[in-house]
Each structure stands twice: as structure tokens, then as C-alpha cells.
Amino acid sequence: MATLKHSKVISAGRWFDVRKRKMGMWAYALNRITGIGLVVYLYLHLAILSLLSHGSGSWDAFVSLARSPYFLALDVILIAGALIHGLNGLRVALTGFDVGIKAQKALFVVLMLVAIVALGTATFMIFGG
């Protein structure tokens, strides 16, 4: 029984080892990590919204904190996760409908470049605008 637990730990550890992985594995890992991050954000978002039930004083204090550069950087990370997860999910959906199967790597690269440009624009609008 101890070897079964040990083998599960080793196989779970292999998932995080992305050395010598091909681009498909990187796409898969990015999609999984951003998906987990977005779910965590959803729960945090719901917890923050519960501040509304404590009155306007606690909400106003949170809003002033949320305008700090630290929280704005977290917004940029959120947008990055949403872009990566959404665009990579679009790639997965397209290939699921037999569109672009032979060009998956190129499609992944193009969509991640679109994500980078969109993230750069969003970052400028958050911090510069």
C-alpha cells in the first residue's frame, strides 16, 4: 500500500516537471494553471463582494485599497489568466471541430501573441490611462 501512495506522488510530481516537454504540454499546463487560478479568483471575488453586507464603510475602505498599485498588478495577472485560458480554450474548441488540427502549434503561438498584445494594451490602460 505504501508503494501505491509513493507512485501516485511521483506521477503527480511529473505533471509539474515541464522540462523536455513539447509545446502541446505547455499549452495544456497553461490552460490547467490558469483555469485553477480563475476558480480561486472567483471564490475570492465572492468573498470580497460579501463586504457589501457590512455597510458602505467597509466597502469604501476596500475600494481605496483596490486602487493601490499592488491590487492593480493583481488585475493585470487576472486579465493575463483570462486571456490565456480563453484563447487557448478557443484553440482547443477549434481543434475539437476539426479546424486547424495540423496547425495547432502555429495557432497556439498566434493566439498567445494576441494575448500578449491585448495584455499590454490592458496594462497600459490600467496603469497609464
C-alpha positions in Angstrom: 0.0 0.0 0.0 2.9 2.4 0.7 4.3 1.9 -2.8 0.9 2.8 -4.3 0.9 6.1 -2.5 4.5 6.7 -3.4 3.8 6.0 -7.1 0.9 8.5 -7.0 3.1 11.2 -5.6 5.7 10.5 -8.2 3.2 10.6 -11.1 1.7 13.8 -9.7 5.1 15.3 -9.5 5.7 14.5 -13.1 2.9 16.8 -14.1 4.7 19.8 -12.7 8.0 18.8 -14.4 7.8 20.6 -17.7 11.4 20.1 -18.8 11.8 18.5 -22.2 8.1 19.0 -22.9 6.7 19.9 -26.3 4.5 22.9 -27.0 1.3 20.9 -26.6 2.3 20.1 -23.0 3.0 23.8 -22.3 -0.4 24.7 -23.7 -2.1 22.0 -21.6 -0.2 23.2 -18.5 -1.0 26.8 -19.1 -4.7 26.0 -19.6 -4.8 24.0 -16.4 -2.9 26.5 -14.3 -5.0 29.5 -15.5 -8.2 27.5 -15.0 -7.3 26.8 -11.4 -6.3 30.4 -10.9 -9.6 31.7 -12.3 -11.6 29.4 -10.0 -9.6 30.7 -7.0 -10.2 34.2 -8.2 -14.0 33.5 -8.4 -14.1 32.4 -4.8 -12.1 35.4 -3.6 -14.3 37.7 -5.6 -17.4 36.3 -3.9 -15.8 36.8 -0.5 -14.9 40.4 -1.3 -18.5 41.0 -2.5 -19.7 39.9 0.9 -18.2 43.2 2.2 -21.3 44.9 0.8 -23.3 43.3 3.5 -21.1 45.1 6.2 -22.1 48.5 5.0 -20.6 51.3 2.9 -17.7 52.0 5.3 -16.0 48.6 4.8 -16.7 48.7 1.1 -15.2 52.2 0.7 -12.1 51.0 2.6 -11.7 48.1 0.2 -12.2 50.3 -2.8 -9.4 52.6 -1.7 -7.2 49.6 -1.2 -8.1 48.2 -4.5 -6.9 51.3 -6.3 -3.4 50.7 -5.0 -0.7 49.6 -7.5 -0.4 46.2 -5.8 -4.1 45.4 -6.5 -3.9 46.9 -10.0 -1.0 44.5 -10.6 -3.3 41.6 -9.5 -5.8 42.9 -12.0 -3.2 42.6 -14.7 -2.5 39.0 -13.6 -6.2 38.3 -13.7 -6.5 39.6 -17.2 -3.5 37.6 -18.3 -5.1 34.4 -16.9 -8.4 35.1 -18.6 -6.7 35.8 -21.9 -4.5 32.8 -21.9 -7.3 30.5 -20.7 -9.9 31.9 -23.1 -7.7 32.0 -26.2 -6.2 28.6 -25.5 -9.7 27.2 -24.9 -10.7 28.7 -28.3 -7.8 26.8 -29.9 -9.0 23.6 -28.2 -12.6 24.1 -29.3 -11.5 24.8 -32.9 -9.4 21.6 -33.0 -12.4 19.8 -31.5 -14.4 20.8 -34.5 -11.5 19.7 -36.8 -10.4 23.2 -37.6 -6.7 23.8 -37.7 -5.7 20.4 -36.4 -2.5 20.4 -38.5 -1.6 23.9 -37.4 -2.1 23.6 -33.7 1.4 24.9 -32.8 1.1 27.9 -35.1 -2.4 28.6 -33.8 -1.2 28.4 -30.2 1.7 30.8 -30.9 -0.6 33.3 -32.8 -3.2 33.3 -30.1 -0.6 33.7 -27.3 0.8 36.7 -29.3 -2.7 38.1 -29.4 -2.9 37.6 -25.7 0.4 39.5 -25.2 -0.7 42.4 -27.3 -4.1 42.6 -25.5 -2.4 42.3 -22.1 0.0 45.1 -23.0 -2.9 47.3 -24.0 -4.8 46.4 -20.8 -1.8 47.1 -18.7 -1.3 50.5 -20.3 -4.9 51.3 -19.7 -4.8 50.2 -16.1 -1.6 52.0 -15.1 -1.1 54.7 -17.8 -4.6 55.8 -18.5 
